[in-house]
Amino acid sequence: MRPALGLLLLALVPSVAHAHVGHVILRGERYLKLDATDDDTRLVVSLTLGPDEGRRVLEAADADADGEVTTAESEAYLAQWATGLVTEVPVTIDGAPADVTWTDGWLEPTGPVVRTPLTLELVAHLPTDGMEHVVSFRDAMVRREVYDRTDVAFRGHEGAELVVAGIGEAPVDVEEELALTGREGAEVFTARIRYPERTWIGTRPPAQIGAALGGVAVVIVAIGVARRRR
């Protein structure tokens, strides 16, 4: 069986298509980005698909087969793709497997099931709460689908900086932009990230700590007002 025909048959099986969005894709482009700031280190996976692939994804997302993808169906489809990405794009932090949840799903457009360019995106917020971390992610999607192009980007800004970044488990330079085609795509990407301005160490980012302190301040003020009114 020819590879393209095999992929097309897989696309017609709802359980498979829902488990891995890639199974309904014959052609497409990907964007993988590791974006680090002091507050948040994110891994982003985006797919940009042509009209035929867009229709196939919409058909897979249309759970009740009424020819229309609703917001609820879109969210359900993205949730199933998120589950698949846990093994499709596994992440390690400092050599240990990371407990990653893929969220912030985006599927555009929704609505009628028609031939249309389509974009999907999911984001993983990584637990990097120390002064320096080595983050690696493995691209298990590249062995199954042939994407026209895969762009990989590494970013360190707003209190985070890249020490090294690139292909493999031990890159020696900082490669902020990589463009890979077809099956030449590398399987592992790694970045050593330093957070030199970080004055907090723990599991809660500054924004959350600030919110918590703000809540305590409100309680203290309320107690003071109550006492003055006695």
C-alpha positions in Angstrom: 0.0 0.0 0.0 1.4 3.4 -0.9 2.2 5.6 2.1 -0.2 8.4 1.0 -3.1 6.0 0.6 -2.3 4.4 4.0 -2.4 7.8 5.7 -5.7 8.6 3.9 -7.2 5.3 5.2 -6.1 6.2 8.7 -7.8 9.5 8.4 -11.1 7.8 7.8 -10.9 6.0 11.1 -12.4 8.3 13.8 -10.7 6.8 16.8 -7.3 7.1 15.2 -7.9 10.6 13.8 -9.0 11.9 17.2 -6.0 10.3 19.0 -3.4 11.9 16.9 -4.1 14.9 14.7 -1.2 14.1 12.5 -2.9 11.0 11.1 -5.2 13.1 9.0 -2.4 15.2 7.6 -0.7 14.4 4.3 1.0 17.8 3.9 1.6 20.6 6.3 4.0 22.9 8.1 4.9 22.9 11.8 6.3 25.5 14.2 7.9 24.3 17.5 9.0 27.1 19.9 10.6 27.0 23.3 9.9 30.5 24.8 11.4 31.3 28.2 10.8 34.3 30.4 11.3 34.8 34.1 7.6 34.2 34.7 6.9 31.4 32.3 8.7 28.9 30.1 6.4 27.7 27.3 6.7 25.0 24.6 4.4 25.7 21.7 3.4 23.4 18.9 1.6 24.9 15.9 0.4 23.3 12.7 -0.4 25.2 9.5 -2.4 23.2 7.1 -3.6 23.6 3.5 -7.2 23.4 2.4 -7.4 19.6 1.9 -5.8 18.9 5.3 -7.9 21.6 6.9 -11.1 19.8 5.7 -9.8 16.5 7.0 -9.2 17.9 10.4 -12.6 19.6 10.5 -14.2 16.3 9.5 -12.4 14.5 12.3 -13.4 17.2 14.8 -17.1 17.1 13.7 -18.1 14.5 16.2 -21.8 14.4 15.3 -21.1 14.5 11.6 -23.6 17.3 11.0 -21.2 19.3 8.7 -20.5 21.9 11.4 -17.7 22.1 13.9 -18.9 23.8 17.1 -16.8 25.4 19.8 -17.4 22.4 22.0 -16.3 20.0 19.3 -13.2 22.1 18.7 -12.3 22.1 22.3 -12.9 18.3 22.6 -10.7 17.7 19.5 -7.9 19.9 20.9 -8.2 18.1 24.3 -7.6 14.7 22.5 -4.7 16.1 20.6 -3.3 17.4 23.8 -3.4 13.9 25.3 -1.6 12.6 22.2 1.1 15.3 22.5 2.2 13.9 25.9 3.8 11.0 24.0 4.2 12.8 20.6 6.4 15.5 22.1 7.8 14.3 25.4 9.7 16.8 27.6 12.6 16.3 30.0 13.9 18.9 32.5 17.4 18.4 33.8 17.3 14.8 32.5 14.1 13.8 34.2 10.7 13.3 32.4 8.5 16.3 33.0 4.8 16.1 33.9 3.5 18.2 31.0 -0.1 19.3 30.3 -0.9 20.8 26.9 -3.3 23.7 27.2 -4.3 27.0 25.6 -5.7 25.2 22.5 -6.4 27.0 19.3 -8.2 25.7 16.2 -9.1 28.2 13.5 -11.4 28.3 11.7 -14.3 26.4 13.1 -17.8 26.2 11.5 -18.7 24.5 8.3 -16.7 21.5 7.2 -15.2 22.8 4.0 -11.8 23.0 2.2 -10.0 25.7 4.1 -6.5 26.6 5.4 -6.4 25.8 9.1 -4.2 26.4 12.1 -3.9 24.4 15.3 -1.9 25.2 18.3 -1.2 23.9 21.8 1.0 25.2 24.6 2.8 23.5 27.5 3.8 25.6 30.5 6.9 24.0 31.9 7.8 23.7 35.6 11.1 25.6 35.6 11.4 27.3 38.9 15.2 27.2 39.5 18.0 29.5 38.5 19.0 27.3 35.5 17.5 24.3 33.7 18.2 22.0 30.8 15.0 21.5 28.8 14.8 18.8 26.0 11.9 17.8 23.9 11.7 14.9 21.5 9.9 15.1 18.2 8.2 11.8 17.8 5.8 13.2 15.1 8.6 13.3 12.5 8.8 9.6 12.1 5.1 9.2 11.2 4.2 12.2 9.0 6.2 14.0 6.3 5.8 17.7 6.9 6.8 20.1 4.2 8.6 22.3 6.7 9.3 22.3 10.4 10.6 25.6 12.0 12.1 25.4 15.4 12.7 28.5 17.5 14.3 29.1 20.9 13.7 32.4 22.8 15.1 33.7 26.0 13.9 37.2 27.1 12.3 39.2 29.9 14.6 37.7 32.6 15.6 34.5 30.9 18.6 33.8 28.6 19.8 30.9 26.5 23.1 29.5 27.4 23.0 26.9 24.6 20.2 25.8 22.3 19.8 23.6 19.2 19.7 20.1 17.9 20.6 17.1 20.0 20.9 16.5 23.7 24.1 18.6 24.1 24.2 21.5 21.7 27.3 23.8 22.1 26.0 27.0 20.5 22.8 29.0 20.5 20.8 28.4 17.4 17.6 30.5 17.8 16.1 29.5 14.4 16.1 26.1 12.7 14.4 25.3 9.4 14.0 21.6 8.6 12.3 19.9 5.7 10.7 16.5 5.2 12.1 13.7 7.3 15.5 15.4 7.8 14.0 16.8 11.0 16.0 16.1 14.1 14.3 14.1 16.8 15.7 15.9 19.9 16.0 19.6 20.7 17.7 21.0 23.8 18.2 24.3 25.5 20.0 25.3 28.7 18.2 28.3 30.1 19.4 30.6 32.8 17.2 33.0 34.8 19.8 35.5 36.1 17.3 38.0 37.5 15.3 35.5 39.4 15.0 36.4 43.1 12.4 33.6 43.8 12.9 29.9 43.9 10.0 27.6 44.3 7.0 26.2 42.5 5.0 29.5 42.3 5.9 32.2 39.8 6.1 35.8 40.9 2.7 36.7 39.5 1.0 34.1 41.6 3.0 35.1 44.7 2.0 38.7 44.1 -1.6 37.7 43.8 -1.4 35.8 47.1 0.3 38.7 48.9 -2.4 41.0 47.5 -5.1 38.8 48.9 -3.4 38.8 52.3 -3.1 42.6 52.2 -6.8 42.9 51.5 -7.6 40.8 54.5 -5.2 42.8 56.8 -6.8 46.1 55.6 -10.3 44.7 56.2 -9.4 43.6 59.8 -8.0 47.0 60.5 -11.1 48.8 59.2 -13.3 46.5 61.3 -11.3 47.2 64.4 -11.5 51.0 63.9 -15.3 50.7 63.5 -15.7 49.0 66.9 
